[in-house]
Amino acid sequence: MMQPAHPANLREMLDDALGRALAELTALPRAQVDAAVRPAADPRFGDYQCNAALALAKPLGVKPRELAERLRTAAAAALADVAEFEIAGPGFLNIRLRDRFIEERLGAIPRPGAAGETDRLGIAPAADAPRVVIDYSSPNIAKQMHVGHIRSTIIGDALARVLEFCGHEVIRQNHVGDWGTAIGMVVLGLWYIETRLKRGEQPETVEQRIAALRSADAGDAAGLDALGAEICREWSEDLANPECDRFAEAHVELEQLELGYRFVQALTSVAAGRGWMVRNRDGSQVDATAVPRLVTLMLQQGGEANAPEREAWQRAREISLQYCQQLYRRLGVLLRPEDVVGESFYEQGDRLAGLVKEMRERLAAPAGGGRVRAELREDAGALCLFQYDEGGEPLYRNADGDPLPMIIQKSDGAYLYATTDLAAMRYRIVELGGRRLLYVVGAPQKLHLEMLFSAARAIGWAGPGVSIEHVSFGQILGPDRKLLRTRLGGTVKLGDLLDEAERRALGVLEQRAAQAGAAADLAEAAILPAEEVRGIAQRVGIAAVKYFDLNRDRHSDYVFDWDAMLSLKGNTAPYMMYAYARIRSIYRKAAERLGRTDAYDDRVALRLGHASERALALRLLRFPEALRIVQQELTPHVLCTYVYDLAGDFMRFYDACPVLQAPDDATRLSRLRLCDVAARTLRTALGLLGIDVIERM
């Protein structure tokens, strides 16, 4: 039998070798044979196990143990220098890697490259990985990002990092909500807040007016009409003022823009049916509730006459995106301004009109039998896309059992979010050349995305070579197991959450420094300068929030818990960062006591004489296995589990095997090298999760 190549992924190496052996033994095609190699559930019985004999024996008419014995003989011959094989029970094949093999594989990991280079630890990127387009974060303009945005943002960022590391070309798409029916309110809100600021008013007065509108709406009809008349008079004066078009010098923060937007929302909501009128620039009277829609239409029409509206929209968009970029930098998220491809991108030119034209042409021809098909037709004046299964039944139905279409264009000619989403889908497949499309979007959007994905296939954009996946995730809950809110019941702003994380992390570190005298391994914590401690707290606090989220199965809801996420014990970012810093402290102490040492010298041989050394070495070699699972299943928590297991294996090694006090130089250098590869693997794995390590803590 041919000797197998030794890829970085040990499980895949074993699976391939045993799969080929089984194919020869059973005369089955290799594609039909699953060797089912898995990490051993109990390390006492080996490192891996193969259960294929149990599954294949009955169809082949042989006893499982007999097939397992034949497989053991074939595997022992093919992998003589790799592992030992032992049969257990009715036909389990236990696999134990040879110590020499582990030593050689770990010893083959090259020394780290220059500073700033990606440390690949000898893992080669795949040469044929398909291009990935990943949609994540996607905030709305004129609104501060809140806690609900964090999951899409950091899950998407982690997946993009892992996929790039594995060899994929990754195109990030930040599909911001910068268009649509609410955009008129955004422009009016910006104008309103700019005029207030230019007149020297404080934002608090706008907040008071919002409260007054809602309070009067609750019972004081006469007072409400008087307030409405006053506001509409001011609004009319603002719109009539030629300087209304030139507010760029009024510096507006996103929080103020959001306040202006909320004011317009409150005003138009309260004004419904009350006949409040606003005088337009041309002198005509317009119902206050119709003004936002009028501004939206002006934006859609474009032209020189509507330039002020367009300029205001661009200012509002720029204010919003600058705020988002500040948060991304703070979070350590790799989204850049050039990754923003929002709804407005698809409104440019004739993209949407061209999309509808293409859909009509593609769907005019009858679909072949036995496949999902789509039909574009008018329904109640709107242009709708209906989808049908292979049997001709509606693919989607509403609560009443009627066919549920995607509305593509309203009777007044306006396009909807579904149209923009279809345009984005086409752009990502046809123009960007994406072959694996990932939508990191919350679980509540499941039905919409299912309709979108099936439409892309029915229209013909997404063929068999294109994979489209909904990377769904659950919600963040408070202690009451309801959506996380502030104490007053409001939405938790993401910026405020990160401020609190940094504050709490600083408290944890200060408490730890105060206790440092009681523990020798905390000695460094007691002598760190206050400024450095504050910098560490910023990184630890944000890392704690990110890791706590990524460590949860993304499909599930989870309860937000400050104490748990900032703990220095258990599967938390602070513990991982501390483990890394502890390893680095060993190297600093080695340099102080022994002078410059080179653990990667060709004369240094790894020796795994202790069980904890072997366990740590094996864990390090399993890093590619964790990466492959994340790459295929899009589950960052698997990488978190790997990092936690690695940190635990290192701590057990550290407790059992003296490094600086090793019995001889050869053992000391071997263990220093093991420490360095462990630190590098921790740093690389945490970096793929978007978490920076700290050299001392």
C-alpha positions as CSV (number, residue, x, y, z in Angstrom):
1,M,0.0,0.0,0.0
2,M,1.2,3.5,-0.9
3,Q,2.7,5.5,2.0
4,P,0.3,8.5,2.7
5,A,1.4,12.1,2.6
6,H,1.4,13.8,6.0
7,P,-0.8,16.9,5.8
8,A,-1.0,19.3,8.7
9,N,-4.4,18.0,9.8
10,L,-3.7,14.7,11.7
11,R,-7.3,13.5,11.7
12,E,-7.6,14.0,7.9
13,M,-4.3,12.2,7.4
14,L,-5.6,9.2,9.4
15,D,-9.0,9.3,7.8
16,D,-7.6,9.3,4.3
17,A,-5.2,6.5,5.0
18,L,-7.8,4.3,6.7
19,G,-10.4,5.2,4.1
20,R,-8.2,4.0,1.3
21,A,-7.4,0.9,3.2
22,L,-11.1,0.2,3.7
23,A,-11.8,0.8,0.1
24,E,-9.3,-1.8,-0.9
25,L,-10.5,-4.3,1.7
26,T,-14.2,-3.9,0.8
27,A,-13.8,-3.3,-3.0
28,L,-16.0,-0.2,-2.5
29,P,-15.4,3.1,-4.2
30,R,-13.3,5.4,-2.0
31,A,-16.1,8.1,-2.2
32,Q,-18.5,5.6,-0.5
33,V,-16.2,4.8,2.4
34,D,-16.2,6.9,5.5
35,A,-13.4,5.9,7.9
36,A,-15.1,7.9,10.6
37,V,-11.8,8.8,12.4
38,R,-12.5,10.9,15.5
39,P,-10.5,12.1,18.5
40,A,-10.6,9.5,21.2
41,A,-13.2,10.2,23.9
42,D,-10.9,8.9,26.6
43,P,-7.1,9.4,26.1
44,R,-6.4,6.2,28.1
45,F,-7.5,4.2,25.0
46,G,-5.5,6.3,22.4
47,D,-5.5,9.5,20.6
48,Y,-8.0,8.7,17.8
49,Q,-10.5,6.0,17.2
50,C,-12.0,4.5,14.0
51,N,-15.5,3.0,14.1
52,A,-16.0,2.3,10.4
53,A,-15.8,-1.5,10.9
54,L,-19.1,-1.4,12.9
55,A,-20.9,0.5,10.2
56,L,-19.6,-1.5,7.2
57,A,-19.6,-5.0,8.6
58,K,-23.3,-5.7,8.3
59,P,-23.8,-4.6,4.7
60,L,-20.7,-6.6,3.7
61,G,-21.9,-9.7,5.6
62,V,-18.8,-10.0,7.9
63,K,-18.3,-9.6,11.6
64,P,-17.2,-6.1,12.8
65,R,-14.3,-7.4,14.7
66,E,-13.1,-9.5,11.7
67,L,-13.2,-6.4,9.5
68,A,-11.5,-4.3,12.2
69,E,-8.7,-6.9,12.4
70,R,-8.1,-6.7,8.7
71,L,-8.1,-2.9,8.8
72,R,-5.7,-3.0,11.7
73,T,-3.3,-5.1,9.7
74,A,-3.5,-2.8,6.7
75,A,-3.2,0.3,8.8
76,A,-0.2,-0.9,10.7
77,A,1.6,-1.6,7.5
78,A,0.7,1.8,5.9
79,L,1.3,3.9,9.0
80,A,4.1,1.9,10.8
81,D,6.0,5.1,11.5
82,V,2.9,7.1,12.6
83,A,0.8,5.1,15.0
84,E,0.0,1.9,16.8
85,F,-3.4,0.3,16.4
86,E,-5.5,-1.8,18.8
87,I,-8.9,-3.4,18.5
88,A,-11.3,-2.9,21.4
89,G,-14.9,-4.1,22.1
90,P,-17.0,-5.3,19.1
91,G,-14.8,-3.6,16.5
92,F,-13.5,-0.3,17.6
93,L,-10.0,0.6,16.3
94,N,-8.0,2.7,18.8
95,I,-5.1,4.7,17.4
96,R,-2.2,5.9,19.4
97,L,0.3,8.2,17.6
98,R,4.0,7.3,18.2
99,D,5.9,9.7,20.4
100,R,8.6,10.0,17.8
101,F,6.1,11.0,15.2
102,I,4.7,13.7,17.4
103,E,8.2,15.0,18.2
104,E,9.1,15.1,14.5
105,R,5.9,16.8,13.5
106,L,6.1,19.4,16.2
107,G,9.8,19.9,15.5
108,A,9.0,20.7,11.9
109,I,7.1,23.8,12.8
110,P,9.5,26.6,11.7
111,R,10.7,29.4,13.9
112,P,8.6,32.6,13.9
113,G,9.1,35.0,11.0
114,A,9.6,38.7,11.2
115,A,7.4,40.9,13.3
116,G,4.2,41.8,11.6
117,E,4.1,38.6,9.5
118,T,1.2,36.2,10.0
119,D,2.5,33.3,12.0
120,R,1.2,30.3,10.2
121,L,2.9,27.7,12.3
122,G,3.8,25.7,9.3
123,I,0.2,25.4,8.2
124,A,-0.1,26.0,4.4
125,P,-3.1,27.7,3.0
126,A,-5.4,25.7,0.7
127,A,-4.6,26.3,-3.0
128,D,-8.1,25.7,-4.3
129,A,-10.2,27.4,-1.7
130,P,-13.3,29.2,-3.3
131,R,-13.8,32.9,-3.1
132,V,-16.0,33.9,-0.1
133,V,-18.2,36.9,0.2
134,I,-19.3,37.6,3.7
135,D,-22.1,40.0,4.8
136,Y,-21.9,41.1,8.4
137,S,-22.4,44.0,10.8
138,S,-24.7,46.1,8.5
139,P,-25.9,48.9,10.8
140,N,-28.3,51.6,9.9
141,I,-27.3,55.2,9.4
142,A,-28.5,57.9,11.9
143,K,-28.6,55.3,14.7
144,Q,-26.0,54.3,17.2
145,M,-24.9,50.7,17.1
146,H,-26.5,48.8,20.0
147,V,-25.8,45.5,21.7
148,G,-27.8,43.7,19.0
149,H,-25.1,44.5,16.4
150,I,-22.2,43.0,18.3
151,R,-23.0,39.3,17.4
152,S,-23.1,39.9,13.6
153,T,-20.0,42.1,13.8
154,I,-17.7,39.9,15.8
155,I,-18.9,36.5,14.5
156,G,-18.5,37.8,10.9
157,D,-15.1,39.2,11.7
158,A,-13.8,35.9,13.3
159,L,-15.1,33.8,10.4
160,A,-13.5,36.2,7.8
161,R,-10.2,35.9,9.6
162,V,-10.3,32.1,9.8
163,L,-11.3,31.7,6.2
164,E,-8.5,34.0,5.0
165,F,-6.0,32.0,7.1
166,C,-7.3,28.8,5.5
167,G,-6.6,30.2,2.1
168,H,-9.8,31.7,0.9
169,E,-10.0,35.1,-0.7
170,V,-12.5,36.8,1.5
171,I,-14.5,39.9,0.3
172,R,-16.2,41.6,3.2
173,Q,-19.6,43.4,2.6
174,N,-21.0,45.8,5.1
175,H,-24.5,46.2,3.8
176,V,-25.4,49.4,5.7
177,G,-29.0,50.7,5.8
178,D,-28.5,54.0,4.1
179,W,-31.5,54.2,1.9
180,G,-35.2,53.4,2.0
181,T,-38.4,55.0,3.2
182,A,-36.9,56.3,6.4
183,I,-34.2,58.3,4.7
184,G,-36.4,61.4,4.4
185,M,-36.7,61.4,8.2
186,V,-32.9,61.2,8.5
187,V,-32.4,64.3,6.2
188,L,-35.1,66.3,8.1
189,G,-33.7,65.2,11.4
190,L,-30.2,66.4,10.4
191,W,-31.6,69.8,9.2
192,Y,-33.5,70.2,12.4
193,I,-30.6,69.5,14.7
194,E,-28.3,71.6,12.6
195,T,-30.6,74.6,12.9
196,R,-31.0,74.1,16.6
197,L,-27.2,74.0,17.1
198,K,-26.6,77.1,14.9
199,R,-29.1,79.0,17.0
200,G,-27.2,78.1,20.1
201,E,-29.8,75.6,21.5
202,Q,-28.7,72.6,23.4
203,P,-29.6,69.1,22.4
204,E,-31.5,68.7,25.7
205,T,-34.2,71.1,24.3
206,V,-34.9,68.7,21.4
207,E,-35.2,65.8,23.9
208,Q,-37.6,67.9,25.9
209,R,-39.7,68.6,22.8
210,I,-39.9,64.9,22.1
211,A,-41.1,64.2,25.6
212,A,-43.6,67.1,25.3
213,L,-45.0,65.7,22.1
214,R,-45.5,62.3,23.6
215,S,-46.8,63.6,26.9
216,A,-49.4,65.9,25.2
217,D,-50.4,63.1,22.8
218,A,-51.3,61.0,25.9
219,G,-54.1,63.3,26.9
220,D,-53.9,67.1,26.3
221,A,-55.3,67.6,22.8
222,A,-55.5,71.4,23.0
223,G,-51.9,71.6,24.3
224,L,-50.8,69.2,21.6
225,D,-52.2,71.3,18.8
226,A,-50.6,74.4,20.2
227,L,-47.3,72.7,20.4
228,G,-47.7,71.3,16.9
229,A,-48.5,74.7,15.5
230,E,-45.4,76.1,17.1
231,I,-43.2,73.4,15.8
232,C,-44.6,73.5,12.3
233,R,-44.2,77.3,12.2
234,E,-40.5,76.9,13.1
235,W,-40.1,74.1,10.6
236,S,-41.6,76.2,7.9
237,E,-39.3,79.1,8.7
238,D,-36.3,76.7,8.6
239,L,-37.3,75.3,5.2
240,A,-38.0,78.8,3.8
241,N,-34.6,80.1,5.0
242,P,-32.1,80.0,2.1
243,E,-29.4,79.1,4.6
244,C,-31.2,75.9,5.3
245,D,-29.2,74.4,2.5
246,R,-25.8,75.3,4.0
247,F,-25.4,73.7,7.4
248,A,-22.1,72.0,6.8
249,E,-20.3,74.2,9.3
250,A,-22.6,73.0,12.1
251,H,-20.7,70.1,13.6
252,V,-23.1,67.2,14.4
253,E,-22.2,64.0,16.2
254,L,-24.1,60.8,15.6
255,E,-25.9,61.0,18.9
256,Q,-27.2,64.4,17.9
257,L,-28.2,63.1,14.4
258,E,-30.1,60.3,16.0
259,L,-31.8,62.8,18.3
260,G,-33.0,64.8,15.3
261,Y,-34.2,61.7,13.6
262,R,-36.1,60.6,16.7
263,F,-37.7,64.1,16.8
264,V,-39.0,63.8,13.3
265,Q,-40.3,60.3,14.0
266,A,-42.2,61.6,17.1
267,L,-43.6,64.6,15.3
268,T,-44.9,62.7,12.3
269,S,-46.3,60.0,14.5
270,V,-48.2,62.4,16.7
271,A,-49.3,64.6,13.7
272,A,-51.1,61.8,12.0
273,G,-54.7,62.9,11.3
274,R,-54.3,66.3,13.0
275,G,-54.0,68.4,9.8
276,W,-50.7,70.0,10.9
277,M,-49.3,71.8,7.9
278,V,-45.8,72.9,6.9
279,R,-45.0,75.5,4.3
280,N,-42.7,74.2,1.6
281,R,-40.0,76.3,-0.1
282,D,-42.3,77.0,-3.0
283,G,-44.9,78.4,-0.7
284,S,-47.3,75.4,-0.9
285,Q,-48.7,73.8,2.2
286,V,-47.8,70.2,3.0
287,D,-49.2,67.9,5.7
288,A,-46.4,67.4,8.3
289,T,-46.7,63.7,8.0
290,A,-46.0,63.8,4.2
291,V,-42.8,65.9,4.4
292,P,-40.5,62.9,5.0
293,R,-41.9,61.0,2.1
294,L,-41.6,64.1,0.0
295,V,-37.9,64.4,0.9
296,T,-37.4,60.7,0.1
297,L,-38.9,61.2,-3.4
298,M,-36.6,64.2,-4.0
299,L,-33.6,62.1,-3.1
300,Q,-34.8,59.3,-5.4
301,Q,-35.4,61.8,-8.3
302,G,-32.0,63.5,-7.9
303,G,-31.1,66.4,-10.1
304,E,-29.8,69.9,-9.4
305,A,-33.1,71.1,-7.8
306,N,-32.8,68.4,-5.1
307,A,-29.1,68.9,-4.5
308,P,-29.6,70.2,-0.9
309,E,-31.4,67.0,0.1
310,R,-28.7,64.9,-1.5
311,E,-25.9,66.8,0.3
312,A,-27.7,66.5,3.6
313,W,-28.1,62.7,3.1
314,Q,-24.4,62.4,2.3
315,R,-23.5,64.3,5.5
316,A,-25.8,62.1,7.6
317,R,-24.2,59.0,6.0
318,E,-20.7,60.3,6.6
319,I,-21.4,61.1,10.2
320,S,-22.8,57.6,10.7
321,L,-20.0,55.7,9.0
322,Q,-17.3,57.6,10.8
323,Y,-18.9,56.6,14.1
324,C,-19.1,53.0,12.9
325,Q,-15.4,53.0,11.9
326,Q,-14.5,54.3,15.4
327,L,-16.3,51.4,17.0
328,Y,-14.8,48.9,14.6
329,R,-11.3,50.1,15.4
330,R,-12.1,49.9,19.1
331,L,-13.5,46.4,18.7
332,G,-10.5,45.3,16.6
333,V,-12.8,44.4,13.7
334,L,-11.2,44.5,10.2
335,L,-14.1,46.1,8.4
336,R,-12.9,49.1,6.4
337,P,-14.7,52.1,4.7
338,E,-14.2,50.4,1.3
339,D,-16.1,47.4,2.6
340,V,-19.3,49.5,2.9
341,V,-21.6,48.5,0.1
342,G,-24.9,49.7,1.4
343,E,-28.5,49.9,0.0
344,S,-27.7,53.2,-1.7
345,F,-25.1,51.5,-3.9
346,Y,-27.8,49.4,-5.6
347,E,-30.0,52.5,-6.1
348,Q,-27.4,54.1,-8.3
349,G,-27.9,54.2,-12.0
350,D,-30.3,51.7,-13.3
351,R,-29.2,48.7,-11.2
352,L,-32.7,48.0,-9.8
353,A,-34.5,48.7,-13.0
354,G,-32.0,46.5,-14.8
355,L,-32.4,43.8,-12.2
356,V,-36.2,43.7,-12.8
357,K,-35.6,43.6,-16.5
358,E,-33.2,40.7,-16.2
359,M,-35.6,38.8,-13.9
360,R,-38.4,39.2,-16.5
361,E,-36.2,37.9,-19.2
362,R,-34.8,35.0,-17.2
363,L,-38.1,33.9,-15.8
364,A,-40.0,34.2,-19.1
365,A,-38.8,30.8,-20.3
366,P,-40.5,27.9,-18.6
367,A,-38.4,26.1,-16.0
368,G,-37.5,22.5,-16.5
369,G,-39.4,19.9,-14.6
370,G,-38.4,18.7,-11.2
371,R,-36.9,22.0,-9.9
372,V,-37.9,25.0,-8.0
373,R,-39.2,27.7,-10.2
374,A,-40.1,31.4,-9.8
375,E,-42.8,33.6,-11.5
376,L,-42.8,37.4,-11.7
377,R,-46.2,38.9,-11.9
378,E,-48.4,41.7,-10.7
379,D,-50.5,41.2,-7.6
380,A,-52.7,43.9,-6.1
381,G,-50.8,46.5,-8.3
382,A,-47.4,45.4,-7.0
383,L,-44.8,43.4,-8.9
384,C,-44.2,40.2,-6.9
385,L,-42.0,37.1,-7.2
386,F,-43.8,33.9,-6.4
387,Q,-41.8,30.7,-5.9
388,Y,-43.0,27.1,-6.4
389,D,-41.6,23.7,-5.5
390,E,-40.9,20.8,-7.8
391,G,-44.6,19.8,-7.7
392,G,-45.9,23.2,-8.5
393,E,-47.0,24.0,-5.0
394,P,-46.2,27.4,-3.4
395,L,-42.8,27.3,-1.8
396,Y,-43.8,29.8,0.9
397,R,-47.2,30.6,2.4
398,N,-48.4,33.2,4.9
399,A,-50.3,32.5,8.1
400,D,-53.6,32.1,6.2
401,G,-52.1,29.5,3.9
402,D,-52.0,31.8,0.9
403,P,-48.9,32.0,-1.4
404,L,-46.3,34.3,0.1
405,P,-44.3,36.3,-2.5
406,M,-41.4,38.6,-2.4
407,I,-42.6,42.1,-3.2
408,I,-40.2,43.5,-5.8
409,Q,-41.8,46.8,-6.8
410,K,-44.7,48.7,-5.3
411,S,-47.6,50.1,-7.4
412,D,-46.0,53.6,-7.2
413,G,-42.8,52.3,-8.7
414,A,-40.8,52.2,-5.5
415,Y,-38.4,49.4,-4.8
416,L,-38.2,47.6,-1.5
417,Y,-35.6,46.0,0.7
418,A,-36.2,42.6,-1.0
419,T,-35.3,44.2,-4.3
420,T,-32.1,45.6,-2.9
421,D,-31.2,42.3,-1.3
422,L,-31.7,40.5,-4.7
423,A,-29.5,43.1,-6.3
424,A,-26.8,42.5,-3.7
425,M,-27.1,38.7,-4.2
426,R,-26.6,39.1,-8.0
427,Y,-23.7,41.6,-7.5
428,R,-21.9,39.2,-5.1
429,I,-22.2,36.2,-7.4
430,V,-22.0,37.7,-10.9
431,E,-19.8,40.7,-10.4
432,L,-17.6,39.8,-7.4
433,G,-17.4,36.1,-8.4
434,G,-18.3,34.8,-4.9
435,R,-18.6,31.0,-4.8
436,R,-19.4,30.8,-1.1
437,L,-21.8,33.5,0.2
438,L,-22.2,33.9,4.0
439,Y,-24.9,36.1,5.5
440,V,-24.1,36.7,9.2
441,V,-27.6,37.7,10.2
442,G,-29.8,37.1,13.2
443,A,-32.2,34.1,13.4
444,P,-35.4,36.2,13.0
445,Q,-34.4,36.8,9.4
446,K,-34.5,33.1,8.6
447,L,-37.6,33.2,6.3
448,H,-36.6,36.2,4.4
449,L,-33.2,34.8,3.7
450,E,-34.6,31.4,2.7
451,M,-36.8,33.2,0.2
452,L,-33.8,35.2,-1.1
453,F,-31.6,32.2,-1.4
454,S,-34.1,30.1,-3.3
455,A,-34.9,33.0,-5.5
456,A,-31.3,33.4,-6.5
457,R,-31.3,29.7,-7.6
458,A,-34.6,29.9,-9.3
459,I,-33.6,33.0,-11.3
460,G,-30.4,31.2,-12.3
461,W,-27.7,33.4,-10.6
462,A,-26.6,30.7,-8.1
463,G,-25.8,27.5,-9.9
464,P,-24.5,24.2,-8.4
465,G,-21.0,25.7,-7.9
466,V,-22.3,28.4,-5.6
467,S,-23.0,27.9,-1.9
468,I,-25.2,30.3,0.0
469,E,-25.4,30.0,3.8
470,H,-27.3,31.8,6.6
471,V,-24.9,32.1,9.5
472,S,-27.7,32.7,12.0
473,F,-27.2,33.6,15.7
474,G,-29.3,33.9,18.8
475,Q,-30.0,36.9,21.0
476,I,-28.3,38.4,24.0
477,L,-30.4,38.2,27.1
478,G,-30.3,40.0,30.5
479,P,-30.5,38.2,33.9
480,D,-34.3,38.0,33.5
481,R,-33.7,36.0,30.3
482,K,-35.4,38.8,28.3
483,L,-33.6,40.9,25.7
484,L,-30.7,42.8,27.4
485,R,-31.8,46.3,28.3
486,T,-30.7,49.2,30.3
487,R,-32.1,49.7,33.8
488,L,-34.6,52.1,32.4
489,G,-35.7,49.6,29.7
490,G,-33.8,51.3,26.9
491,T,-31.5,49.8,24.2
492,V,-28.0,49.2,25.4
493,K,-25.7,51.2,23.2
494,L,-22.6,49.3,22.0
495,G,-20.3,52.2,22.9
496,D,-21.6,52.3,26.5
497,L,-21.2,48.6,26.8
498,L,-17.5,48.8,25.8
499,D,-17.0,51.7,28.3
500,E,-18.4,49.6,31.1
501,A,-16.3,46.6,30.0
502,E,-13.1,48.6,30.2
503,R,-14.1,50.1,33.6
504,R,-14.9,46.7,35.1
505,A,-11.7,45.1,33.6
506,L,-9.6,47.9,35.3
507,G,-11.2,47.0,38.6
508,V,-10.4,43.4,38.2
509,L,-6.7,44.1,37.3
510,E,-6.3,46.6,40.2
511,Q,-7.7,44.0,42.6
512,R,-5.4,41.4,41.2
513,A,-2.4,43.8,41.6
514,A,-3.3,44.4,45.2
515,Q,-3.2,40.6,45.8
516,A,0.0,40.1,43.9
517,G,2.2,39.9,47.0
518,A,0.5,36.7,48.1
519,A,1.4,34.8,44.9
520,A,4.8,34.6,43.3
521,D,3.4,34.2,39.8
522,L,1.6,37.5,40.1
523,A,4.7,39.5,41.0
524,E,4.7,41.3,37.6
525,A,1.2,42.5,38.2
526,A,2.3,44.5,41.2
527,I,4.9,46.5,39.4
528,L,3.1,47.5,36.2
529,P,2.8,51.3,35.8
530,A,-0.7,52.7,36.2
531,E,-0.9,53.9,32.6
532,E,0.1,50.4,31.3
533,V,-2.6,48.8,33.5
534,R,-5.2,51.1,32.0
535,G,-4.1,50.2,28.5
536,I,-4.3,46.5,29.5
537,A,-7.7,47.0,31.0
538,Q,-9.0,48.5,27.7
539,R,-7.8,45.4,25.8
540,V,-8.9,42.9,28.4
541,G,-12.4,44.4,28.7
542,I,-13.2,44.4,25.0
543,A,-11.6,41.0,24.6
544,A,-13.8,39.7,27.4
545,V,-17.0,40.8,25.7
546,K,-15.9,39.4,22.4
547,Y,-14.7,36.1,23.7
548,F,-17.8,35.6,25.9
549,D,-19.9,35.9,22.8
550,L,-17.8,33.8,20.4
551,N,-17.5,31.1,23.0
552,R,-21.2,30.4,22.8
553,D,-22.8,28.3,20.2
554,R,-23.9,31.0,17.8
555,H,-27.3,29.3,17.3
556,S,-28.3,29.8,20.9
557,D,-29.3,32.8,23.0
558,Y,-27.1,33.6,26.0
559,V,-27.3,35.5,29.2
560,F,-24.9,38.4,29.4
561,D,-22.8,38.1,32.7
562,W,-20.1,40.6,33.6
563,D,-18.7,38.5,36.4
564,A,-18.4,35.3,34.2
565,M,-16.8,37.1,31.2
566,L,-14.2,38.9,33.3
567,S,-13.2,36.0,35.5
568,L,-9.5,35.1,35.5
569,K,-10.5,31.4,35.7
570,G,-12.3,29.2,33.2
571,N,-13.0,29.6,29.5
572,T,-12.7,33.4,29.4
573,A,-10.5,35.9,27.5
574,P,-8.8,37.1,30.7
575,Y,-7.7,33.6,31.4
576,M,-6.4,33.0,27.9
577,M,-4.6,36.3,27.9
578,Y,-3.1,35.5,31.3
579,A,-2.0,32.1,30.1
580,Y,-0.2,33.7,27.1
581,A,1.5,36.3,29.3
582,R,2.6,33.6,31.7
583,I,4.4,31.7,28.9
584,R,6.1,34.9,27.8
585,S,7.2,35.6,31.4
586,I,9.1,32.2,31.3
587,Y,11.0,33.5,28.2
588,R,11.8,36.8,29.9
589,K,13.1,34.9,33.0
590,A,15.1,32.6,30.8
591,A,16.8,35.5,29.1
592,E,17.6,37.1,32.5
593,R,19.0,33.9,34.0
594,L,20.5,32.1,31.1
595,G,21.2,34.8,28.6
596,R,20.2,34.5,24.9
597,T,18.9,31.0,24.1
598,D,17.7,29.7,20.7
599,A,15.2,26.9,21.2
600,Y,14.9,26.6,17.4
601,D,18.5,25.7,16.9
602,D,18.9,22.7,14.6
603,R,20.6,20.9,17.5
604,V,17.6,21.2,19.7
605,A,15.5,18.0,19.7
606,L,12.0,17.9,21.2
607,R,11.7,15.2,23.8
608,L,8.4,14.2,25.2
609,G,9.4,12.2,28.3
610,H,6.5,13.3,30.5
611,A,2.8,12.6,29.8
612,S,1.9,16.3,30.2
613,E,4.6,17.2,27.6
614,R,3.1,14.7,25.2
615,A,-0.5,15.9,25.8
616,L,0.5,19.5,25.2
617,A,2.4,18.6,22.0
618,L,-0.5,16.6,20.7
619,R,-2.9,19.5,21.4
620,L,-0.7,21.8,19.4
621,L,-0.7,19.5,16.4
622,R,-4.5,19.5,16.5
623,F,-4.8,23.2,15.8
624,P,-5.5,22.6,12.1
625,E,-8.4,20.2,13.0
626,A,-10.1,23.0,15.0
627,L,-9.6,25.4,12.1
628,R,-11.1,22.9,9.6
629,I,-14.3,22.6,11.7
630,V,-14.7,26.3,11.9
631,Q,-14.0,26.6,8.2
632,Q,-16.7,24.1,7.3
633,E,-19.3,24.6,10.0
634,L,-18.8,28.3,10.7
635,T,-18.7,27.8,14.4
636,P,-16.2,30.1,16.2
637,H,-16.9,28.5,19.6
638,V,-15.0,25.4,18.4
639,L,-11.9,27.5,18.2
640,C,-12.6,28.9,21.7
641,T,-12.9,25.4,23.0
642,Y,-9.6,24.5,21.4
643,V,-7.9,27.6,22.9
644,Y,-9.2,26.7,26.4
645,D,-8.1,23.1,26.1
646,L,-4.6,24.3,24.9
647,A,-4.3,26.7,27.9
648,G,-5.3,23.9,30.2
649,D,-2.8,21.5,28.8
650,F,-0.1,24.1,29.1
651,M,-0.9,24.8,32.8
652,R,-0.8,21.1,33.6
653,F,2.6,20.9,31.7
654,Y,3.9,23.9,33.6
655,D,2.9,22.5,37.0
656,A,4.4,19.1,36.2
657,C,7.5,19.9,34.2
658,P,10.1,22.5,35.4
659,V,11.3,24.6,32.5
660,L,14.0,26.9,33.9
661,Q,14.9,24.3,36.6
662,A,14.9,21.4,34.1
663,P,17.5,18.7,35.0
664,D,19.7,19.4,31.9
665,D,20.2,21.8,29.1
666,A,18.6,19.5,26.4
667,T,15.4,19.1,28.4
668,R,15.3,22.9,29.2
669,L,15.7,23.8,25.5
670,S,13.1,21.2,24.5
671,R,10.6,22.6,27.0
672,L,11.4,26.2,26.1
673,R,10.6,25.3,22.5
674,L,7.4,23.6,23.5
675,C,6.5,26.8,25.5
676,D,7.1,29.0,22.5
677,V,5.1,26.9,20.1
678,A,2.3,27.0,22.7
679,A,2.5,30.8,23.0
680,R,2.5,31.2,19.2
681,T,-0.5,28.9,18.8
682,L,-2.4,30.8,21.5
683,R,-1.6,34.1,19.9
684,T,-2.5,32.9,16.4
685,A,-5.8,31.3,17.5
686,L,-6.8,34.3,19.6
687,G,-5.9,36.6,16.7
688,L,-8.2,34.6,14.4
689,L,-11.0,35.4,17.0
690,G,-10.1,39.0,16.8
691,I,-8.4,39.1,20.2
692,D,-4.9,40.6,20.8
693,V,-2.7,39.1,23.4
694,I,-0.7,40.9,26.0
695,E,3.0,40.3,26.7
696,R,2.6,40.8,30.4
697,M,-0.4,41.1,32.6
